[in-house]
Amino acid sequence: MAVRLTRTRTVALLAAVLVCAGVAVGIWRDPMAPLRNGLALQGWWIGLSERHVVVGDHRWVYDESESADPAAPTVVMVHGFTGGKENWYPLAERLRGRYRLVIPDLPGWGESQRIAGADYGFRAQAARLAAFLRAIRRDGNAVVVLGHSMGGGIVALTAAEHPDLVARVGLIDAAGVRFADNAFGLEVLAGRNPFGVHDAASLQRYLDIVFHDRAAQPAIPWPASKAVIDWRIAQAPFEQQVLDRIGRSEERFLPGERAAAIRQPALLLWCRQDRVIDPSAMALYAQKMPQALQVSLDGCGHMSIMEKPDDVAAAVALLIQQGKPR
């Protein structure tokens, strides 16, 4: 029986081949290198180019693709806790060509610079994001900023405090408000990291928390899975430091409080099965942002941008084409 490969499946297979090919020659030097190479291939396949820029005291790494129309808006996508720019690739594949896309690793995360002892909470990262937007914006092009999870809280603060930099804002499964209690939130308040990974079982638990549909979870075969587990073990102190700032400190609800100052056209998007940021958070943000388009998706969890990229792309297009300011 013949099997027809979609572009996404083809990329996944190519990435898997690259991982396997790279194991024998490189894994002993850098266990994450084969996996990073596979992800870089995926970005290249969908038309993204890697860029670097030093803004303030941090070196940023980001992906970029140009639009067919030079006057089209720039869409900046900001990832969440334990995430990276690659989380946005399914959405980027659907938006490419229509807008200029800029997809960074936040300072401290992914391939961007981390400085020991620096603050990577909501307030500090929002200030860094504002400086990054100044560095990458182009005269005459509106900037649309999308934030997922932790990135949503950062984007909310940035949009509220720098309306000159953000023309339209999208908050997707965004942190930063006191949502209804769930298992994830209670663990955070108790000082634990619900996303912590230390073995194969906890890696699967992490994936099950953030994805509603197991079929949407990224395949991480051995030895890539061992590299991911070892990496996450090494990252545990940093993750806990950030989680304490965004989940337990005095600034944990700052994005929601400042959202009342967001007057730009806005989008609020949640999945009904989100087990991380409970869907009750959308109504809390909507109280502060009555102008926001509200989109509720079914059959997906916290990773709407990967589980339902077609629906998210349609919502982003609606924000850009029909969103109204307050």
C-alpha beads as a LAMMPS data file, in Angstrom:
LAMMPS data file: protein, C-alpha beads

326 atoms
325 bonds

1 atom types
1 bond types

-500.0 500.0 xlo xhi
-500.0 500.0 ylo yhi
-500.0 500.0 zlo zhi

Masses

1 110.0

Atoms # bond

1 1 1 0.000 0.000 0.000
2 1 1 1.413 3.386 -0.969
3 1 1 1.789 5.989 1.778
4 1 1 1.329 9.669 0.933
5 1 1 3.580 11.895 3.052
6 1 1 2.476 15.369 4.056
7 1 1 5.068 18.143 4.283
8 1 1 4.953 17.957 8.094
9 1 1 5.389 14.189 8.166
10 1 1 8.210 14.409 5.624
11 1 1 10.011 16.944 7.816
12 1 1 9.526 14.722 10.859
13 1 1 11.004 11.744 9.024
14 1 1 13.934 13.787 7.745
15 1 1 14.574 15.070 11.240
16 1 1 14.490 11.533 12.613
17 1 1 16.965 10.377 9.962
18 1 1 19.270 13.285 10.785
19 1 1 19.102 12.472 14.484
20 1 1 20.023 8.831 13.881
21 1 1 22.812 9.740 11.462
22 1 1 24.309 12.224 13.872
23 1 1 24.333 9.955 16.893
24 1 1 27.434 7.956 16.038
25 1 1 29.616 10.980 15.336
26 1 1 28.350 13.662 17.667
27 1 1 26.291 12.547 20.614
28 1 1 29.303 11.931 22.845
29 1 1 30.372 15.554 22.397
30 1 1 26.983 17.264 22.617
31 1 1 24.009 14.984 23.360
32 1 1 21.470 17.614 22.267
33 1 1 23.207 18.451 18.981
34 1 1 21.420 15.836 16.813
35 1 1 18.030 16.927 18.127
36 1 1 18.834 20.606 17.591
37 1 1 20.011 19.822 14.075
38 1 1 16.750 18.038 13.344
39 1 1 14.741 21.019 14.583
40 1 1 16.906 23.399 12.563
41 1 1 16.170 21.310 9.478
42 1 1 12.459 21.618 10.190
43 1 1 12.781 25.403 10.463
44 1 1 14.711 25.559 7.205
45 1 1 12.122 23.376 5.483
46 1 1 9.324 25.818 6.290
47 1 1 11.360 28.808 5.148
48 1 1 12.818 30.179 8.380
49 1 1 16.330 31.579 8.675
50 1 1 18.245 31.840 11.952
51 1 1 19.290 35.308 13.087
52 1 1 21.293 36.701 16.010
53 1 1 21.159 40.082 17.674
54 1 1 22.613 41.537 20.865
55 1 1 20.076 43.691 22.695
56 1 1 21.109 45.153 26.028
57 1 1 23.108 42.556 27.916
58 1 1 21.712 39.470 26.146
59 1 1 22.365 37.774 22.835
60 1 1 19.090 36.725 21.226
61 1 1 18.695 33.885 18.720
62 1 1 15.578 34.031 16.582
63 1 1 14.070 32.665 13.389
64 1 1 12.731 34.918 10.669
65 1 1 10.928 34.675 7.367
66 1 1 9.930 37.463 5.014
67 1 1 6.450 38.158 3.698
68 1 1 5.417 38.270 0.066
69 1 1 4.129 41.805 0.688
70 1 1 6.830 44.143 2.072
71 1 1 4.108 46.196 3.787
72 1 1 2.614 43.220 5.648
73 1 1 2.688 43.217 9.457
74 1 1 5.499 41.636 11.421
75 1 1 4.225 38.818 13.640
76 1 1 6.425 38.145 16.663
77 1 1 5.826 34.860 18.527
78 1 1 6.939 34.486 22.164
79 1 1 7.176 31.001 23.681
80 1 1 6.305 29.758 27.148
81 1 1 7.946 28.111 30.174
82 1 1 10.324 25.249 29.193
83 1 1 9.496 26.072 25.566
84 1 1 11.393 27.531 22.647
85 1 1 10.972 29.046 19.229
86 1 1 10.396 25.601 17.721
87 1 1 7.004 25.351 19.472
88 1 1 5.731 27.897 16.945
89 1 1 6.835 26.023 13.813
90 1 1 3.421 24.458 13.030
91 1 1 1.801 27.898 13.192
92 1 1 4.672 29.513 11.287
93 1 1 4.195 27.019 8.464
94 1 1 0.612 28.236 8.101
95 1 1 1.382 31.961 8.340
96 1 1 4.549 32.101 6.246
97 1 1 4.453 34.328 3.210
98 1 1 1.467 36.296 4.494
99 1 1 3.422 38.141 7.199
100 1 1 6.997 38.726 8.221
101 1 1 7.589 36.217 11.037
102 1 1 10.022 36.745 13.921
103 1 1 10.274 33.880 16.417
104 1 1 12.816 34.295 19.235
105 1 1 14.143 32.161 22.024
106 1 1 13.631 34.358 25.073
107 1 1 16.764 35.305 27.023
108 1 1 17.620 32.437 29.345
109 1 1 15.898 29.861 27.147
110 1 1 16.785 27.784 24.106
111 1 1 19.761 29.108 22.199
112 1 1 19.568 32.663 23.527
113 1 1 21.983 33.823 26.215
114 1 1 21.486 33.099 29.892
115 1 1 23.292 35.130 32.540
116 1 1 23.826 33.545 35.925
117 1 1 21.901 35.333 38.644
118 1 1 19.786 37.419 36.233
119 1 1 16.048 37.896 36.727
120 1 1 13.897 36.093 34.151
121 1 1 10.489 36.906 35.626
122 1 1 7.602 38.666 33.936
123 1 1 8.746 42.236 34.540
124 1 1 12.391 41.740 33.521
125 1 1 11.528 39.741 30.410
126 1 1 8.891 42.269 29.323
127 1 1 11.537 45.004 29.425
128 1 1 13.880 42.813 27.365
129 1 1 11.128 42.011 24.873
130 1 1 10.380 45.711 24.401
131 1 1 14.056 46.344 23.620
132 1 1 14.061 43.392 21.191
133 1 1 10.993 44.761 19.394
134 1 1 12.753 48.099 18.951
135 1 1 15.728 46.265 17.438
136 1 1 13.787 44.204 14.880
137 1 1 10.913 46.507 13.882
138 1 1 10.804 48.213 10.499
139 1 1 9.369 51.614 9.728
140 1 1 5.905 51.346 8.245
141 1 1 5.244 47.769 9.367
142 1 1 2.795 47.138 12.212
143 1 1 4.021 44.694 14.868
144 1 1 1.667 41.967 16.072
145 1 1 2.930 40.139 19.164
146 1 1 1.662 36.681 20.149
147 1 1 2.496 35.164 23.517
148 1 1 1.938 31.588 24.675
149 1 1 1.712 30.582 28.355
150 1 1 4.540 32.355 30.244
151 1 1 5.168 34.238 27.013
152 1 1 1.574 35.431 27.133
153 1 1 2.170 37.075 30.506
154 1 1 5.336 38.704 29.184
155 1 1 3.530 39.935 26.060
156 1 1 0.598 41.302 28.100
157 1 1 2.989 43.426 30.156
158 1 1 4.864 44.580 27.064
159 1 1 1.687 45.553 25.209
160 1 1 0.355 47.420 28.262
161 1 1 3.527 49.361 28.946
162 1 1 4.787 49.912 25.379
163 1 1 1.752 50.571 23.159
164 1 1 4.021 52.341 20.673
165 1 1 5.750 49.026 19.961
166 1 1 2.777 46.630 19.837
167 1 1 -0.012 47.326 17.330
168 1 1 -1.986 44.143 18.039
169 1 1 -1.632 41.510 20.728
170 1 1 -2.553 37.840 21.015
171 1 1 -2.577 35.997 24.348
172 1 1 -2.708 32.228 23.902
173 1 1 -3.204 30.009 26.977
174 1 1 -1.534 32.886 28.815
175 1 1 -0.191 32.920 32.361
176 1 1 -0.466 35.916 34.670
177 1 1 -3.929 35.718 36.286
178 1 1 -5.385 33.830 39.265
179 1 1 -7.235 31.092 37.390
180 1 1 -9.347 28.353 38.995
181 1 1 -7.304 25.863 41.014
182 1 1 -6.014 22.841 39.149
183 1 1 -3.330 20.234 39.874
184 1 1 -0.670 22.196 37.988
185 1 1 -1.327 25.447 39.828
186 1 1 -1.431 23.787 43.252
187 1 1 1.947 22.141 42.649
188 1 1 3.443 25.484 41.627
189 1 1 2.073 27.166 44.759
190 1 1 3.593 24.348 46.822
191 1 1 7.026 25.153 45.390
192 1 1 7.250 22.214 43.007
193 1 1 7.816 22.102 39.239
194 1 1 5.004 20.081 37.603
195 1 1 7.045 20.086 34.398
196 1 1 10.089 18.506 36.056
197 1 1 11.717 15.680 34.096
198 1 1 14.170 13.145 35.536
199 1 1 13.406 9.887 33.690
200 1 1 11.368 8.440 30.834
201 1 1 8.191 8.236 32.914
202 1 1 8.344 11.871 33.997
203 1 1 9.100 12.947 30.413
204 1 1 5.910 11.220 29.283
205 1 1 4.024 12.779 32.208
206 1 1 5.244 16.219 31.118
207 1 1 4.025 15.618 27.562
208 1 1 0.685 14.335 28.827
209 1 1 0.192 17.481 30.922
210 1 1 0.763 19.897 28.067
211 1 1 -0.838 17.911 25.212
212 1 1 -4.448 16.747 25.287
213 1 1 -4.000 14.482 22.273
214 1 1 -1.129 11.996 22.451
215 1 1 -1.124 11.808 18.666
216 1 1 -0.021 15.461 18.617
217 1 1 2.928 14.878 20.935
218 1 1 6.371 15.118 19.310
219 1 1 8.044 11.755 18.868
220 1 1 11.279 11.623 20.881
221 1 1 12.912 8.249 20.172
222 1 1 16.001 6.958 21.951
223 1 1 18.744 8.249 22.112
224 1 1 17.151 11.673 21.623
225 1 1 14.897 10.970 24.609
226 1 1 17.916 10.364 26.853
227 1 1 19.476 13.619 25.678
228 1 1 16.247 15.499 26.467
229 1 1 15.994 13.904 29.922
230 1 1 19.628 14.703 30.751
231 1 1 19.143 18.269 29.492
232 1 1 16.014 18.812 31.554
233 1 1 17.761 17.458 34.671
234 1 1 20.540 20.001 34.118
235 1 1 17.964 22.777 33.619
236 1 1 15.993 21.990 36.781
237 1 1 17.535 24.722 39.012
238 1 1 16.939 27.408 36.376
239 1 1 13.394 26.223 35.722
240 1 1 12.604 26.342 39.437
241 1 1 14.094 29.832 39.714
242 1 1 11.872 31.103 36.896
243 1 1 8.795 29.255 38.140
244 1 1 9.197 30.786 41.574
245 1 1 9.241 34.246 39.976
246 1 1 6.278 33.828 37.620
247 1 1 4.214 31.489 39.791
248 1 1 4.800 32.425 43.433
249 1 1 6.307 35.916 43.707
250 1 1 4.607 39.280 44.081
251 1 1 4.623 39.695 40.288
252 1 1 2.782 36.466 39.446
253 1 1 -0.494 38.292 38.694
254 1 1 1.088 41.471 37.324
255 1 1 0.258 40.683 33.664
256 1 1 -3.429 40.362 34.463
257 1 1 -3.431 43.529 36.517
258 1 1 -1.702 45.558 33.816
259 1 1 -3.861 44.073 31.037
260 1 1 -6.432 46.776 31.757
261 1 1 -4.047 49.193 30.040
262 1 1 -4.069 47.178 26.795
263 1 1 -6.180 49.189 24.388
264 1 1 -4.849 47.681 21.166
265 1 1 -6.844 45.140 19.144
266 1 1 -6.434 41.860 20.976
267 1 1 -7.018 38.112 20.775
268 1 1 -7.590 35.709 23.655
269 1 1 -7.357 32.028 22.713
270 1 1 -7.639 28.980 24.977
271 1 1 -8.197 25.262 24.661
272 1 1 -10.992 23.822 26.785
273 1 1 -8.799 20.897 27.875
274 1 1 -5.852 23.043 29.040
275 1 1 -4.504 21.382 32.211
276 1 1 -1.812 24.024 32.786
277 1 1 -3.447 27.457 32.565
278 1 1 -7.080 26.665 33.337
279 1 1 -9.529 28.025 30.713
280 1 1 -11.076 30.211 33.420
281 1 1 -8.071 32.483 32.811
282 1 1 -9.537 33.678 29.512
283 1 1 -12.554 35.285 31.215
284 1 1 -10.259 36.986 33.726
285 1 1 -8.214 38.540 30.931
286 1 1 -11.401 39.420 29.034
287 1 1 -12.658 41.455 31.999
288 1 1 -9.608 43.686 31.595
289 1 1 -9.618 43.592 27.771
290 1 1 -13.249 43.885 26.635
291 1 1 -12.168 44.629 23.061
292 1 1 -10.499 41.218 22.711
293 1 1 -11.705 38.584 20.291
294 1 1 -12.287 35.409 22.304
295 1 1 -11.633 32.001 20.750
296 1 1 -12.214 28.753 22.633
297 1 1 -11.000 25.546 20.992
298 1 1 -12.047 21.983 21.776
299 1 1 -9.928 18.840 21.622
300 1 1 -6.608 20.403 22.597
301 1 1 -4.656 21.132 25.753
302 1 1 -2.021 23.684 26.647
303 1 1 -0.186 23.425 23.325
304 1 1 -2.881 24.840 21.057
305 1 1 -0.191 26.264 18.784
306 1 1 0.947 22.704 18.023
307 1 1 -2.292 20.751 18.431
308 1 1 -4.596 23.105 16.487
309 1 1 -2.340 25.266 14.283
310 1 1 -4.966 25.718 11.554
311 1 1 -7.466 27.128 14.047
312 1 1 -4.855 29.332 15.703
313 1 1 -3.720 30.640 12.300
314 1 1 -7.316 31.525 11.440
315 1 1 -7.704 33.364 14.760
316 1 1 -4.487 35.315 14.197
317 1 1 -5.665 36.328 10.719
318 1 1 -8.965 37.472 12.252
319 1 1 -7.079 39.570 14.805
320 1 1 -5.025 41.235 12.064
321 1 1 -7.901 41.800 9.658
322 1 1 -10.825 42.584 11.966
323 1 1 -9.538 43.296 15.482
324 1 1 -10.727 46.604 16.960
325 1 1 -9.071 48.780 19.617
326 1 1 -10.834 49.732 22.846

Bonds

1 1 1 2
2 1 2 3
3 1 3 4
4 1 4 5
5 1 5 6
6 1 6 7
7 1 7 8
8 1 8 9
9 1 9 10
10 1 10 11
11 1 11 12
12 1 12 13
13 1 13 14
14 1 14 15
15 1 15 16
16 1 16 17
17 1 17 18
18 1 18 19
19 1 19 20
20 1 20 21
21 1 21 22
22 1 22 23
23 1 23 24
24 1 24 25
25 1 25 26
26 1 26 27
27 1 27 28
28 1 28 29
29 1 29 30
30 1 30 31
31 1 31 32
32 1 32 33
33 1 33 34
34 1 34 35
35 1 35 36
36 1 36 37
37 1 37 38
38 1 38 39
39 1 39 40
40 1 40 41
41 1 41 42
42 1 42 43
43 1 43 44
44 1 44 45
45 1 45 46
46 1 46 47
47 1 47 48
48 1 48 49
49 1 49 50
50 1 50 51
51 1 51 52
52 1 52 53
53 1 53 54
54 1 54 55
55 1 55 56
56 1 56 57
57 1 57 58
58 1 58 59
59 1 59 60
60 1 60 61
61 1 61 62
62 1 62 63
63 1 63 64
64 1 64 65
65 1 65 66
66 1 66 67
67 1 67 68
68 1 68 69
69 1 69 70
70 1 70 71
71 1 71 72
72 1 72 73
73 1 73 74
74 1 74 75
75 1 75 76
76 1 76 77
77 1 77 78
78 1 78 79
79 1 79 80
80 1 80 81
81 1 81 82
82 1 82 83
83 1 83 84
84 1 84 85
85 1 85 86
86 1 86 87
87 1 87 88
88 1 88 89
89 1 89 90
90 1 90 91
91 1 91 92
92 1 92 93
93 1 93 94
94 1 94 95
95 1 95 96
96 1 96 97
97 1 97 98
98 1 98 99
99 1 99 100
100 1 100 101
101 1 101 102
102 1 102 103
103 1 103 104
104 1 104 105
105 1 105 106
106 1 106 107
107 1 107 108
108 1 108 109
109 1 109 110
110 1 110 111
111 1 111 112
112 1 112 113
113 1 113 114
114 1 114 115
115 1 115 116
116 1 116 117
117 1 117 118
118 1 118 119
119 1 119 120
120 1 120 121
121 1 121 122
122 1 122 123
123 1 123 124
124 1 124 125
125 1 125 126
126 1 126 127
127 1 127 128
128 1 128 129
129 1 129 130
130 1 130 131
131 1 131 132
132 1 132 133
133 1 133 134
134 1 134 135
135 1 135 136
136 1 136 137
137 1 137 138
138 1 138 139
139 1 139 140
140 1 140 141
141 1 141 142
142 1 142 143
143 1 143 144
144 1 144 145
145 1 145 146
146 1 146 147
147 1 147 148
148 1 148 149
149 1 149 150
150 1 150 151
151 1 151 152
152 1 152 153
153 1 153 154
154 1 154 155
155 1 155 156
156 1 156 157
157 1 157 158
158 1 158 159
159 1 159 160
160 1 160 161
161 1 161 162
162 1 162 163
163 1 163 164
164 1 164 165
165 1 165 166
166 1 166 167
167 1 167 168
168 1 168 169
169 1 169 170
170 1 170 171
171 1 171 172
172 1 172 173
173 1 173 174
174 1 174 175
175 1 175 176
176 1 176 177
177 1 177 178
178 1 178 179
179 1 179 180
180 1 180 181
181 1 181 182
182 1 182 183
183 1 183 184
184 1 184 185
185 1 185 186
186 1 186 187
187 1 187 188
188 1 188 189
189 1 189 190
190 1 190 191
191 1 191 192
192 1 192 193
193 1 193 194
194 1 194 195
195 1 195 196
196 1 196 197
197 1 197 198
198 1 198 199
199 1 199 200
200 1 200 201
201 1 201 202
202 1 202 203
203 1 203 204
204 1 204 205
205 1 205 206
206 1 206 207
207 1 207 208
208 1 208 209
209 1 209 210
210 1 210 211
211 1 211 212
212 1 212 213
213 1 213 214
214 1 214 215
215 1 215 216
216 1 216 217
217 1 217 218
218 1 218 219
219 1 219 220
220 1 220 221
221 1 221 222
222 1 222 223
223 1 223 224
224 1 224 225
225 1 225 226
226 1 226 227
227 1 227 228
228 1 228 229
229 1 229 230
230 1 230 231
231 1 231 232
232 1 232 233
233 1 233 234
234 1 234 235
235 1 235 236
236 1 236 237
237 1 237 238
238 1 238 239
239 1 239 240
240 1 240 241
241 1 241 242
242 1 242 243
243 1 243 244
244 1 244 245
245 1 245 246
246 1 246 247
247 1 247 248
248 1 248 249
249 1 249 250
250 1 250 251
251 1 251 252
252 1 252 253
253 1 253 254
254 1 254 255
255 1 255 256
256 1 256 257
257 1 257 258
258 1 258 259
259 1 259 260
260 1 260 261
261 1 261 262
262 1 262 263
263 1 263 264
264 1 264 265
265 1 265 266
266 1 266 267
267 1 267 268
268 1 268 269
269 1 269 270
270 1 270 271
271 1 271 272
272 1 272 273
273 1 273 274
274 1 274 275
275 1 275 276
276 1 276 277
277 1 277 278
278 1 278 279
279 1 279 280
280 1 280 281
281 1 281 282
282 1 282 283
283 1 283 284
284 1 284 285
285 1 285 286
286 1 286 287
287 1 287 288
288 1 288 289
289 1 289 290
290 1 290 291
291 1 291 292
292 1 292 293
293 1 293 294
294 1 294 295
295 1 295 296
296 1 296 297
297 1 297 298
298 1 298 299
299 1 299 300
300 1 300 301
301 1 301 302
302 1 302 303
303 1 303 304
304 1 304 305
305 1 305 306
306 1 306 307
307 1 307 308
308 1 308 309
309 1 309 310
310 1 310 311
311 1 311 312
312 1 312 313
313 1 313 314
314 1 314 315
315 1 315 316
316 1 316 317
317 1 317 318
318 1 318 319
319 1 319 320
320 1 320 321
321 1 321 322
322 1 322 323
323 1 323 324
324 1 324 325
325 1 325 326
